[in-house]
Amino acid sequence: MKKVYIETLGCQMNKSDAERMFGMLEYMDYERTDEPKKADLLIINTCSIRQLSEDKAYSQIGVWGKWKKTRPNIKIGFSGCVAQQVKENLFKRAPYVDLVIGTQRLYELPELIKRVENGERVCSCEESPYAEKDYKINRVKSINAWVPIMEGCNNFCSYCIVPYTRGRERSRDFKNIMKEVKKALSEGFKEITLLGQNVDSYKGKGENGEEINLSGLLRAINSLDEYGKFRVRFVTSYPTDITDELIDTVNDCDKVCEYFHIPMQSGDDYVLKKMNRRYDVATYKKICDHLRSKIKDVTITSDFIAGFPAETEEQFENTLKAMKALELDYSNTAAYSPREKTVAAKWVDKFIPEDEKIERLARLNETNRECCVLSNKKYIGRTLEVLVEKFENHNGKNVISGRTRNNKMVHIPCERDLTGEFVDVKITGSMTWYLKGELV
């Protein structure tokens, strides 16, 4: 068999796309390899959320292009969000690339590969989605299976490239999702993570044509008792799209985890307005308070940007204050990175100097660290259920690691490999990013 190597950058959706590509390529008689120098086909699966990821993608294909001088028969593919942006222009920048495939043409891959093998250079980045087909999904060996339920976004936040690279919101067919979930569970996966850039916007159709939202989908998956014990998560939620129905669903469904990832992006009302976010700080706080009043031990994580164009020092400090006041359990952080086509990218005269952005990001990270420490300390002395994800030797000691229902990572001394099992753990200590525990 021919060999394929895929390097994936970015989010869980990209990783899920890669698993699907591996499955389709296996159908095309390609065998997966983790050694790029042995591959007949090399694919970089790109992310364009920040400039750093985009630069890394170009750097990698540059290396592969040099390999092609001595191995002219290797084929090089460029997929994902950057591909969707640059389209056939990539051939001018990187003439050694054979295939450019955009985010909405994933299931066209087998047909495109045939053309590439016949010596064509192919670009498929149309904005019309290519129909989903029932190929095998070659999942990474793990306890968690990523299952995309919708893609794209209609919000057009002024800093975000997603509507331009992933397109408008599109929900997957309910039957296809359920079939995929059942297959993953039958293969032994113990956790299902439902993915979407704006997952709360899911709108599917049931067998009788009735509309099924995220709550209905979660309840349908929760009812799959024949597959034994498993968990369900979902990411990412837009703050004002979290409904009481969804909160009640999380409470009612024993398999659905008490975890919400809700990007806030800024803790200043003026900056939020310039970001084109549809809420203010008070509204976001009300959402968090409501979740905590309704769901015991709910974990709320977030995203924040440091150095948004024209952000003043006072406005940035409002973000630090909000992060603390909201008692967020963890936040992803990043310095603002201008993205082509977005509104904010045009405000060049308002850009914050790079050194100032880096300094603000450092303070944002320190505040995030402080919030994580306070969040983790609350669990010392409690007994929590942990789903074990791995077994390894760490500094001469055997340790199992896994997550609680509300997504807290726990490390536990243990001489047995309990990967994939649910265990009760007494929390004995806390560190910045994880908890320490012992088996009960």
C-alpha positions in Angstrom: 0.0 0.0 0.0 1.0 3.6 -0.6 1.6 5.7 2.6 0.0 8.9 3.6 1.1 11.4 6.3 -1.2 14.1 7.5 -0.1 17.0 9.8 -3.0 18.7 11.5 -2.9 22.2 12.9 -5.7 23.9 14.9 -8.9 22.9 16.5 -10.8 19.6 17.2 -12.8 20.1 14.0 -9.5 20.0 12.0 -8.5 16.8 13.9 -11.9 15.3 13.1 -11.5 16.2 9.5 -8.1 14.5 9.5 -9.7 11.3 10.9 -12.2 11.3 8.0 -9.4 12.0 5.4 -7.5 9.0 6.8 -10.6 6.8 6.3 -11.2 8.0 2.8 -7.5 7.5 1.9 -7.6 4.0 3.3 -10.4 3.3 0.8 -7.9 4.6 -1.8 -5.3 2.0 -0.7 -3.2 4.4 1.3 -1.8 3.3 4.7 -1.3 5.8 7.5 2.3 6.6 8.5 3.7 8.8 11.3 7.0 9.2 9.3 6.6 11.9 6.7 9.8 10.9 4.9 8.3 7.5 4.1 5.0 8.9 2.7 3.9 8.9 -0.9 1.3 11.5 -0.1 1.8 14.4 2.4 -1.1 16.6 3.5 -1.0 19.7 5.7 -4.4 20.3 7.3 -4.3 24.0 8.1 -5.7 26.5 10.6 -6.1 30.2 9.9 -7.4 31.4 13.2 -4.0 33.1 13.9 -1.1 34.1 11.8 1.3 31.8 13.6 -0.7 28.7 12.5 -0.8 30.0 8.9 3.0 30.6 8.9 3.6 27.2 10.3 1.6 25.6 7.4 3.6 27.5 4.7 6.9 26.6 6.5 6.0 22.9 6.5 5.1 22.6 2.9 8.3 24.5 2.0 10.2 21.7 3.7 8.2 19.1 1.7 8.8 21.0 -1.5 12.5 20.6 -1.0 12.1 16.8 -0.6 10.3 16.7 -3.9 13.5 17.7 -5.7 15.0 14.3 -4.9 11.6 12.4 -4.8 9.6 13.9 -7.6 6.8 11.3 -7.3 5.6 12.3 -3.9 2.3 14.3 -3.9 1.7 17.3 -1.6 -1.8 18.3 -0.4 -2.9 21.5 1.3 -6.3 21.4 3.1 -8.3 23.2 5.8 -9.0 26.8 6.5 -6.0 28.4 4.9 -6.7 26.4 1.7 -10.2 27.8 1.7 -8.8 31.3 1.9 -6.0 31.2 -0.7 -7.5 28.7 -3.2 -5.6 28.3 -6.5 -3.3 31.2 -5.5 -1.3 28.7 -3.5 0.0 27.2 -6.7 1.8 30.5 -7.5 3.4 30.6 -4.0 4.1 26.9 -3.8 4.3 25.3 -7.3 5.3 22.0 -5.9 1.8 21.5 -4.3 -0.4 19.1 -6.2 -3.8 19.5 -4.3 -5.6 22.3 -2.6 -8.9 21.3 -1.0 -11.1 23.6 1.0 -13.1 22.9 4.2 -16.4 22.3 2.4 -15.1 19.8 -0.1 -13.8 17.2 2.3 -15.8 14.3 0.9 -14.6 15.0 -2.6 -11.1 13.9 -1.5 -11.1 10.4 -3.2 -12.0 11.8 -6.6 -9.5 14.5 -6.3 -6.7 12.1 -5.3 -7.4 10.0 -8.4 -6.9 13.1 -10.5 -3.7 14.0 -8.7 -2.3 10.5 -9.2 -2.9 10.9 -12.9 -0.6 13.9 -12.9 -3.1 16.8 -12.5 -2.8 19.7 -10.2 -6.2 20.2 -8.6 -7.9 22.9 -6.6 -11.4 22.4 -5.1 -12.4 25.2 -2.8 -16.0 25.9 -3.8 -18.2 27.3 -1.1 -21.0 24.8 -2.0 -20.6 21.9 0.4 -19.8 18.5 -1.2 -22.3 15.9 -0.1 -21.3 13.7 2.9 -20.5 10.1 2.1 -20.4 7.1 4.3 -16.6 6.4 4.4 -14.8 4.8 7.3 -13.5 7.2 10.0 -10.0 6.3 10.9 -10.1 7.6 14.5 -7.1 8.3 16.7 -6.8 5.6 19.4 -8.4 7.2 22.4 -11.3 7.1 24.8 -12.9 10.1 23.1 -14.6 10.3 19.7 -15.1 13.7 18.0 -18.4 13.9 16.2 -19.1 17.1 14.1 -22.7 18.0 14.2 -22.6 21.4 12.5 -20.1 23.6 10.8 -19.8 27.3 10.0 -20.9 30.5 11.7 -23.3 33.3 10.9 -22.2 35.7 13.6 -19.4 37.6 11.8 -17.4 38.7 14.8 -15.1 41.5 13.6 -11.9 39.6 14.4 -12.9 36.1 13.2 -12.1 34.3 10.0 -14.4 31.3 10.6 -17.4 32.5 8.5 -15.0 33.0 5.5 -13.2 29.7 5.9 -16.0 27.4 7.2 -18.9 29.1 5.6 -22.4 29.7 6.9 -23.9 27.5 9.5 -24.9 24.0 8.2 -26.2 21.2 10.4 -25.4 17.6 9.7 -28.2 15.1 9.1 -29.5 13.7 12.4 -29.5 10.1 11.2 -25.9 10.4 10.1 -24.9 11.8 13.5 -26.7 9.0 15.4 -25.2 6.4 13.1 -21.7 7.8 13.7 -22.2 8.0 17.5 -23.5 4.4 17.7 -20.5 3.1 15.6 -18.0 4.9 17.9 -19.6 3.5 21.0 -19.7 0.0 19.5 -15.9 0.4 18.8 -15.3 1.0 22.5 -15.1 4.8 22.8 -16.3 6.0 26.2 -16.8 9.6 25.5 -18.5 11.5 22.6 -17.7 15.1 22.0 -20.1 16.9 19.7 -18.4 19.6 17.7 -19.5 22.8 16.0 -18.1 26.3 15.7 -21.5 27.4 17.2 -22.8 24.1 18.5 -25.9 25.5 20.1 -27.2 26.5 16.7 -27.7 22.9 15.6 -30.9 22.3 13.7 -31.4 18.8 12.3 -34.4 16.9 11.0 -35.8 13.8 12.6 -37.2 10.8 10.7 -40.7 12.4 10.5 -39.3 15.8 9.4 -39.5 17.3 12.9 -36.8 19.8 13.8 -34.3 18.6 16.3 -32.1 21.1 18.2 -29.0 20.4 20.3 -31.2 19.5 23.3 -33.1 16.9 21.3 -29.8 15.5 19.9 -28.3 15.2 23.4 -31.4 13.4 24.7 -31.4 11.0 21.8 -27.7 10.1 22.4 -28.4 9.9 26.2 -31.0 7.2 25.5 -28.5 4.8 24.0 -28.4 2.6 27.1 -27.6 -0.5 25.1 -23.9 0.7 24.7 -23.3 0.8 28.5 -21.8 3.6 30.4 -20.4 6.6 28.4 -20.2 10.4 28.5 -21.3 13.2 26.1 -19.8 16.7 25.8 -20.4 19.5 23.4 -18.3 22.6 22.2 -18.4 25.5 21.5 -21.3 27.5 22.8 -22.1 31.1 21.9 -23.1 32.9 25.2 -26.6 34.1 24.3 -27.6 30.9 22.5 -27.5 28.9 25.7 -31.2 28.2 26.5 -33.0 27.0 29.6 -34.0 24.0 27.6 -30.3 23.1 27.0 -29.5 23.7 30.7 -32.4 21.4 31.7 -31.2 18.8 29.3 -27.7 18.8 30.8 -29.3 18.4 34.3 -31.7 15.7 33.2 -29.4 13.5 31.1 -27.0 11.3 33.2 -24.5 10.9 30.3 -24.2 14.6 29.4 -21.3 16.3 31.2 -21.6 19.4 33.3 -19.2 21.5 31.2 -19.8 24.6 29.0 -17.1 26.3 26.9 -18.4 29.9 26.4 -16.0 32.3 24.7 -16.2 35.8 26.2 -13.3 37.4 24.3 -13.2 40.7 26.3 -14.4 41.9 29.7 -15.1 45.4 28.4 -18.5 46.5 26.9 -17.1 48.9 24.4 -14.6 46.3 23.1 -17.3 43.7 22.9 -19.3 46.0 20.8 -16.4 46.6 18.4 -15.9 42.9 18.3 -19.5 42.6 17.1 -20.4 40.3 20.0 -24.1 40.2 20.9 -23.8 40.7 24.7 -22.3 42.8 27.3 -20.4 41.9 30.5 -23.5 42.0 32.6 -25.3 39.6 30.3 -22.3 37.2 30.2 -22.2 37.2 34.1 -26.0 36.5 34.2 -25.5 33.5 32.0 -22.7 32.2 34.2 -24.7 32.8 37.4 -27.7 31.1 35.9 -25.7 28.0 34.9 -24.2 27.7 38.4 -27.5 28.1 40.1 -29.0 25.3 38.0 -26.1 22.8 37.5 -24.1 21.6 40.4 -20.3 21.6 39.9 -20.6 23.0 36.4 -17.3 24.0 34.8 -17.3 27.2 32.7 -14.3 27.8 30.4 -13.8 30.7 28.1 -11.6 32.4 25.4 -10.0 35.9 25.6 -8.1 38.1 23.2 -5.4 40.5 24.4 -4.6 43.6 22.4 -7.7 44.0 20.2 -7.3 47.1 17.9 -7.7 50.4 19.8 -8.1 48.5 23.2 -6.9 50.9 25.9 -5.1 49.8 29.1 -8.2 50.5 31.1 -10.3 48.3 28.8 -7.8 45.5 29.0 -7.8 45.7 32.8 -11.6 45.3 32.7 -10.9 42.0 31.0 -8.6 40.9 33.9 -11.2 42.0 36.4 -14.0 40.2 34.6 -11.9 36.9 34.4 -11.5 37.1 38.2 -15.0 38.2 39.1 -16.6 35.5 36.9 -14.4 32.8 38.6 -13.8 31.1 35.3 -12.3 27.7 35.6 -10.0 28.0 32.7 -9.6 30.2 29.6 -7.8 29.9 26.2 -5.9 33.1 25.6 -4.3 34.7 22.5 -2.9 38.0 21.3 -5.0 39.6 18.6 -4.0 38.5 15.1 -5.4 40.3 12.1 -7.1 38.0 9.7 -7.7 38.8 6.0 -11.3 39.7 5.1 -12.3 40.5 8.6 -13.5 43.9 9.6 -11.0 44.4 12.4 -8.1 43.6 10.0 -8.8 46.9 8.2 -8.2 49.0 11.3 -4.5 49.1 10.8 -4.1 52.6 12.3 -5.6 51.2 15.5 -3.4 48.1 15.9 -1.7 47.7 19.3 2.2 47.5 19.1 3.4 43.9 19.1 5.4 44.2 22.3 2.4 45.7 24.1 0.2 42.8 22.9 2.8 40.3 24.2 3.0 42.1 27.6 -0.8 42.1 27.9 -1.0 38.5 26.9 1.5 37.6 29.7 -0.8 39.4 32.3 -3.8 37.7 30.9 -2.1 34.3 31.2 -1.1 35.1 34.8 -4.7 36.0 35.7 -5.9 32.8 34.0 -3.4 30.8 36.1 -4.7 32.4 39.3 -8.3 31.5 38.3 -7.3 27.9 37.6 -5.6 27.6 41.0 -8.7 28.9 42.9 -11.0 26.7 40.8 -9.0 23.5 41.5 -8.6 24.1 45.2 -12.4 23.8 45.6 -12.3 20.0 44.9 -9.7 19.0 47.5 -11.2 16.3 49.8 -14.1 15.5 47.5 -14.6 12.1 45.7 -15.2 12.5 42.0 -15.8 10.1 39.1 -12.9 10.0 36.7 -12.8 8.4 33.2 -9.2 7.2 32.7 -7.5 8.3 29.5 -4.0 7.0 29.8 -1.5 5.0 31.9 2.2 6.1 32.0 5.4 6.0 34.0 6.2 9.5 35.2 9.5 10.1 37.0 9.7 6.4 38.0 6.1 6.2 39.2 3.1 4.6 37.4 0.3 7.0 37.0 -3.2 7.0 35.5 -4.7 10.2 34.2 -8.3 11.1 33.3 -11.0 13.7 33.5 -13.9 14.3 35.8 -17.4 14.8 34.4 -16.8 18.6 34.5 -13.5 18.3 32.6 -11.0 18.5 35.4 -7.8 16.6 34.7 -6.7 14.3 37.5 -3.4 12.4 38.0 -3.6 9.3 40.3 -0.8 6.9 41.4 -1.7 3.4 40.1 0.1 0.2 39.2 -2.6 -1.0 36.8 -3.6 0.3 33.4 -7.2 1.3 33.8 -7.5 3.2 30.5 -11.2 3.4 29.5 -12.6 2.7 32.9 -14.6 4.8 35.2 -13.1 5.1 38.7 -13.9 6.9 41.9 -11.1 9.1 43.0 -10.6 11.1 46.2 -9.0 14.5 45.4 -5.9 14.9 47.6 -4.3 18.0 46.2 -4.4 20.6 43.4 -1.9 22.1 41.0 -2.4 24.9 38.5 -3.6 22.8 35.6 -4.7 19.5 37.3 -5.8 17.7 40.4 -4.1 15.0 42.3 -6.0 12.1 43.7 -6.1 8.5 44.9 -8.3 5.6 44.1 -11.2 5.0 46.5 
